[in-house]
């Protein structure tokens, strides 16, 4: 959110109080703290303290500094000590040795090679230093405790978050609390690029953008995101073997958080959250991989999916007509054309329309689901079925869920319902352990039939206003976290029933820590070349945010794909982490496009098979390091400033560079960093000089730029 009016003034509706002077700083031993390390507590007043009279009628921020792991420093800013019931993310902290000092001039805490330094003597400010060099900091008046009057008179509010009285515009007998926010602003060194924030489809380098961390179902062509992650990586690229300066910032708030990235204040990243406290972590490292890996481990680490998931997935598509006959015709058609499949996916209409979800096969179209699943298994395929966490009022399960209290409710006790997506749908409340048992019990029946995994769709349209959760947490705090609870419930069931090495979901929504429940795909894109670019930008941003695996709908989801789109997207999709054909109104089997599409699909499916030993080995190493398998160029080549903005090419593992073709003509321009390279498809070899080299080429549908470092 933007609270300021230019650089110096605040907007009229806000009272902005910033820590101006520290009046006390103390060291707290771990034995006396709830943290995993010793901590500092710093008390800073909202005006200068020159005499005893200045100790009256003044607000205060309590700033706690600690370390959950080496080279990571956490900071909590607190105004009032309210008991926030938000589900702050589950972090894997370690008992960390820190050094802390309090002198006349500074309070410092050091974890590994990262130090925080708080000015105690002069104007309040904070510096973060890595190996003796400042990487970021909080300038004077950057931190703030902010009250939103929203048109109320100043005299009606004695303190933030206290009741606005009888002159309120609310109906008689009601009262309103003034909204309160906490804000921090961390400075950017000149030349610093900012990446991440989850799956964002706008410009890859986020400088100049406003980003709201709230999961929404907005497609891949808008500022909304299915996977909003309050983490960014900031970096100033290096040159000539110097990897540059990189660090990450993770805001540990599950309620919607707003970021102003070099926008409101052009040399800072501002972030704010509604409430009385704000917690964030600065994560330092020598390279982008180092930074992202530490964040990944802090938030749970990644899970390696089974090897079969890296093969080709084929879907029924969404609104197309399909039955057992259609499914087997498509599977046999692919196998007859020497196009190997790994997974067949049944989308929504495996159940009857208007009844999603009832978890019952539509017996008119699938009279023998167990037999169908068995026949697919006999052909060497795994079976995936679509699910979501919503129960239509027409579903027989609605009555059960309502009577048992398994759904999110209104404050008046009624089930929270609406007609968007399904008529009168209710949303399963995964904060209720009995609801989790009920929901996963319904899925277990499908596993007993032979289903192997689930596409966990949706999880973003979760009520946030006038909504009551079983555990008593705020609806704002549960909104983004819902995706975590949902995917975890399904993933844990699959681990119990299939074993740790076989569990996998195909998920759309995600939040912090979701990398523990792979795989995620990019949501509803368009069958257009520009949407290929949008999709890739979103994926590279997502993979800059602590996730290891990612997929997308080959051919685009909406609309009919042209033969050209289908063939070019097939190349891209089969050189991605995970590969799935899927659409909305159109089947995605290649012979329905043209004969060349069959040849393209066959060629690139076999190419991925041939590369599978490399891909799976790189996947294991990526999980161990906490880094993406399919990674942006800046992450693999941080010493090459030319790679910093690149968003139409990527590295598949550490050695293979892919530049998808996003044009009807087959023209493509791409960049090769310094080194020796060999073209994977045609065998060309080239040695690129120390300054790198740009190429402009044209390819037919059976080729594209795929280079391997040698």
Secondary structure, DSSP 8 states (H G I E B T S, - for coil): ---EETTTEE-TTEEEE---EEEEEEEE-GGGSSSSS-EEEEEEESS---SGGGGSS--EEEEEEEEEETTEEEEEEESS-----------------EEEEE-SSEEEEEETTEEEEEESSSS--EEEEETTEEEEEE-TTTSEEEEE-TT--GGG-SSTTSEE-TT-SS-TT--EE-EEEEEEEEE--TT-EEEEEES--S-SS-TT-EEEE-B----SSSS-BSBEEEEEEEEE---TT---EEEEEEE---S-EEEEESSSSTTEEEEEEESSEEEEEEEEESSHHHHHHHHHHHTT------GGGGSEEEE--SSS---HHHHHHHHHHHHHTT---SEEEE-GGGS-TT--S-----TTT-TTHHHHHHHHHHTT-EEEEEE-SEE-TTSHHHHHHHHHT-B-B-TTSSB--B-SSSTTBEEB-TTSHHHHHHHHHHHHHHHHHT--EEEE--------SS-B-TT---HHHHHHHHHHHHHHHHHHHHHHHH-TTT--B-BS-B-TTGGGS--BB----BSSHHHHHHHHHHHHHHHTTT----B-EET-SBS---HHHHHHHHHHHTTSSSEEE--SSS---GGGT-HHHHHHHHHHHHHHHHHHHHHHHHHHHHHHHT--SEE-HHHH-TT-GGGTT--S-EEETTTEEEE---STT-EEEEEE-SEEEEETTT--EEEE-TT-EEEEEE--TT--EEEEE-
